[in-house]
Amino acid sequence: MTDLTIHQPTADLPQISDAASDSLTSWVLNLDKAHTLAKALCVTAFAPPHTTLKPEEAAAAILFGAPLGLDPLQSLQSLFVIGGKPSMYAQQMVALVQSRGHDVWTVESSDERVTVSGQRRGASRAVTETWDIERARKAGYLTNKKYSTDPQAMLYARAVSVVCRKIAADVLAGIPYTVEEMQLVEDEKPASAPKPRGRDAILAATVQTD
């Protein structure tokens, strides 16, 4: 009869370093503090509608924005998750980049064409990006209704986000898009009634049982 060999787990499995463990512990503690703060802020008029019943998402936004230099209220007002991707309003992106000493300026701006330039602090050359209606059309962005109502703002968001990412990617770590850019993702989603959450869900259940 053949003896069966029992394989014991090896001792050389990857281990979490002390530094990584300390970092995880810090995240847990900070998340708890952020969640406490989020619950308080979400019931105020300063919280945007998408966070009022979701303190967990608000807490995540607070944690995400802290390394970027955003205070809790700025994080709630400026950070959004659209199509599973983090995004930020174009003006807030510019503000962050300029707060680190980098230059961003508008060269030309109209409903047909917007050109933005930027220069990293200490760099010898500027970066320039132009977006016009024809380029937006070829890219398929004109399905977003805001290109009809406020094309200048949409073209600016496209141009300035490229410039900011090119000259200060380190400042915008984790923020690949502006809210204006990602709104196209939302517009392409099929319309559906959102499921009630939080207090709305409780009220809906109460109505159904009456």
C-alpha positions in Angstrom: 0.0 0.0 0.0 1.4 3.4 -1.0 1.7 6.0 1.7 0.1 9.3 1.0 2.2 12.3 1.3 0.6 15.2 3.0 1.8 18.6 1.8 2.0 21.2 4.5 1.9 24.9 3.6 5.3 26.2 3.0 6.7 28.8 5.3 7.9 31.1 2.4 4.5 32.4 1.4 4.4 36.2 0.8 4.0 38.0 4.1 2.6 41.5 4.7 5.5 43.7 5.8 5.2 45.7 9.0 5.0 48.9 6.9 2.2 47.6 4.8 0.4 46.3 7.9 0.7 49.7 9.6 -0.6 51.4 6.4 -3.7 49.1 6.4 -4.3 49.8 10.0 -4.1 53.5 9.3 -6.6 53.1 6.5 -9.0 51.4 8.8 -8.8 54.1 11.4 -9.1 56.9 8.9 -12.0 55.2 7.2 -13.8 55.1 10.6 -13.2 58.8 11.2 -14.2 59.6 7.6 -17.4 57.7 7.9 -18.3 59.5 11.1 -17.7 62.8 9.4 -19.5 61.7 6.3 -22.7 60.8 8.2 -22.7 64.3 9.7 -22.0 66.1 6.4 -24.5 64.0 4.3 -27.5 65.5 6.1 -26.4 69.1 5.3 -27.1 71.3 2.3 -23.4 71.1 1.4 -23.6 67.5 0.4 -24.5 67.0 -3.3 -27.6 64.9 -4.0 -25.7 61.7 -4.9 -24.2 61.5 -1.4 -27.1 62.4 0.8 -28.1 58.7 1.4 -24.7 57.2 0.9 -22.3 58.1 3.8 -20.1 55.1 2.7 -19.5 56.7 -0.7 -19.0 60.1 0.9 -16.4 58.6 3.3 -14.6 57.1 0.3 -14.6 60.4 -1.4 -13.1 62.1 1.7 -10.3 59.5 1.9 -9.7 59.8 -1.9 -9.5 63.6 -1.8 -7.3 63.9 1.2 -4.0 63.0 -0.5 -4.9 65.4 -3.3 -5.1 68.3 -0.9 -8.9 68.5 -0.8 -10.7 69.1 2.5 -13.8 66.9 3.2 -16.3 69.4 1.8 -14.2 70.0 -1.3 -14.1 66.2 -1.8 -17.8 65.9 -1.6 -18.4 68.7 -4.0 -15.7 67.9 -6.5 -15.2 64.1 -6.7 -17.6 61.8 -8.6 -17.5 58.2 -9.7 -19.0 57.9 -13.2 -19.0 54.6 -15.0 -16.8 53.1 -12.3 -14.1 55.8 -12.8 -13.1 58.7 -10.5 -13.6 62.1 -12.0 -13.3 65.8 -11.0 -14.7 69.0 -12.3 -12.4 70.8 -14.7 -12.2 73.9 -12.6 -11.2 72.0 -9.5 -8.5 70.1 -11.6 -7.1 73.5 -12.6 -7.2 74.8 -9.1 -5.2 71.8 -7.8 -2.6 72.1 -10.5 -2.2 75.8 -10.0 -2.0 75.4 -6.2 1.2 73.4 -6.8 2.8 76.3 -8.6 2.1 75.1 -12.2 0.7 77.5 -14.8 -2.5 76.9 -16.8 -4.1 79.5 -19.1 -6.6 79.8 -21.9 -5.2 80.9 -25.3 -8.5 81.2 -27.1 -12.1 80.3 -26.3 -15.3 80.2 -28.4 -18.2 77.9 -29.0 -16.3 76.5 -31.9 -12.8 76.2 -30.6 -10.9 76.2 -27.3 -7.1 76.2 -26.8 -5.5 75.8 -23.4 -1.8 75.9 -22.5 0.1 74.9 -19.4 3.6 74.8 -18.1 5.0 72.8 -15.3 6.8 74.8 -12.6 10.5 75.0 -13.6 9.9 73.6 -17.1 11.2 75.5 -20.1 8.4 74.5 -22.5 4.7 74.8 -22.4 2.1 72.2 -23.4 -0.8 73.3 -25.7 -4.0 71.5 -26.5 -6.9 72.5 -28.8 -10.3 71.0 -29.0 -12.9 72.1 -31.6 -16.4 71.0 -32.5 -15.2 69.0 -35.4 -12.8 67.1 -33.3 -15.5 66.4 -30.7 -17.9 65.3 -33.5 -15.3 62.8 -34.9 -14.8 61.5 -31.3 -18.5 60.9 -30.9 -18.9 63.4 -28.1 -21.7 65.5 -29.5 -24.2 62.9 -28.3 -23.8 64.7 -25.0 -26.5 67.4 -25.0 -24.2 69.9 -23.2 -22.2 70.3 -26.4 -25.4 72.0 -27.8 -26.2 74.1 -24.7 -22.7 75.0 -23.5 -20.1 73.9 -26.1 -17.4 76.3 -24.9 -17.4 74.8 -21.4 -17.3 71.2 -22.8 -14.4 72.0 -25.2 -12.6 73.7 -22.4 -13.0 70.7 -20.1 -11.5 68.5 -22.8 -8.5 70.7 -23.5 -7.7 71.7 -20.0 -7.8 68.1 -18.6 -5.3 67.0 -21.2 -3.0 69.9 -20.3 -3.3 69.3 -16.6 -2.6 65.6 -16.9 0.5 66.3 -19.1 2.1 68.9 -16.9 1.1 67.6 -13.5 0.1 63.9 -13.5 1.6 63.6 -10.0 -0.9 66.2 -8.7 -3.9 64.4 -10.2 -2.9 60.9 -9.2 -5.9 58.6 -9.6 -8.0 61.3 -11.4 -7.9 60.4 -15.1 -11.0 62.4 -16.3 -13.1 65.5 -15.6 -16.7 65.2 -14.7 -17.6 67.0 -18.0 -15.7 64.3 -20.0 -17.3 61.4 -18.2 -20.9 62.8 -18.4 -21.0 61.2 -21.9 -20.9 57.8 -20.2 -24.0 58.6 -18.1 -25.8 60.0 -21.2 -25.3 56.7 -23.0 -26.8 54.6 -20.2 -30.4 53.3 -20.8 -32.9 55.2 -18.7 -34.1 53.3 -15.7 -35.7 54.3 -12.4 -33.1 54.1 -9.6 -33.7 51.7 -6.8 -34.7 53.4 -3.5 -32.0 53.5 -0.9 -31.8 54.4 2.8 -34.8 56.4 4.0 -36.5 56.2 0.6 -36.4 52.4 0.7 -37.9 52.4 4.2 -40.7 54.8 3.0 -41.3 52.6 -0.1 -41.6 49.5 2.0 -44.0 51.3 4.4 -46.3 52.4 1.5 -46.4 48.9 0.0 -47.5 47.3 3.4 -50.3 49.8 4.0 
